[in-house]
């Protein structure tokens, strides 16, 4: 119950702080600069956010102690020998 309440509160804060003022900010940018410049800025921000997300996934996958890549690259022997099957 408390987790659901916290999640709802987090979404409400996200909507108030980011989602609601965003159309106003984009509209002001379109008024101050041209539509093309505003479009390029919004596209750049989206690419930047997607790149940061992809980078965080790669870092999380490579630094995890239980990472399968780390286990496979640490030993040159096949996996079935590690399990005692050989």
N, C-alpha and C positions, 0 to 999 in steps of 0.2 A: 504494500500500500504506500509506504513512504517513498519507494523507488519510483512508483508511478507519479506520485505528487511532485517529486523532484524533476522528473522528466518533463512533465507538463509545465512546470515553472521555467525550466531551461528553454523550452520551445517558445513560451510567451516572451521571455527576455530577448531571445534571438529575433523574434518577429518585430518587437518594438525597437530594438537597437539597430537592426540591419535591414530586414526585409521591407519595412514600411518606409523608411527615408530613402531607399535606393532609387525608386522611380523619380523622386524629386531631385536628387543629386544628378542623375543622368539627364533629366530635363534641363536643369540649370547649366550643365556642361554643354548641352546642345545649343542653348541660347548664347552662352559666352563664346564658345568656340564653334566650329562648324560641326555638322552631323558626322562627316567623315572622321574628323579627329576624335570625337566622342566614341564612335564605333570602334576605332582602333584602340583607344584606351580600355574600353570594356573588354574587347577581345584579348588584349595583352593581360589584363587582370585574370581572365578566365584561364588562359594558358599558364600563367604563373601559378595559379592555385592548383591546376591539374599537375603541373610539374612537381610542386611541393608534395602533393599527395603521393605521386609515384615514387619520389625520392624517399619519403618516409616509409613506404612499403618495402623498398629495397633495403634500407638501413635496418628496419625491424627484422627482415628475413635473414640478413647476414650477421646480425649481432646476437640473435637468440641462441641461448646455450643448447636448446634442444633442436637446433636447426638440422634438417636432414642433409643439407649441403655440407655442413661442417662434419657430420658423421661420415658421409661418403668420401669426402676429400681427405680426411685425416688418415684413413687406412687404405692401403693399396690392395688389401686382400678382399676377396668377394664377401658379400654380406652373409651368405650361408655358412662360411667358416667362422664368422663371429658368433653365430648362434649355436655353435657346437655341432652342426650337422655334418661336418666333414670328418 
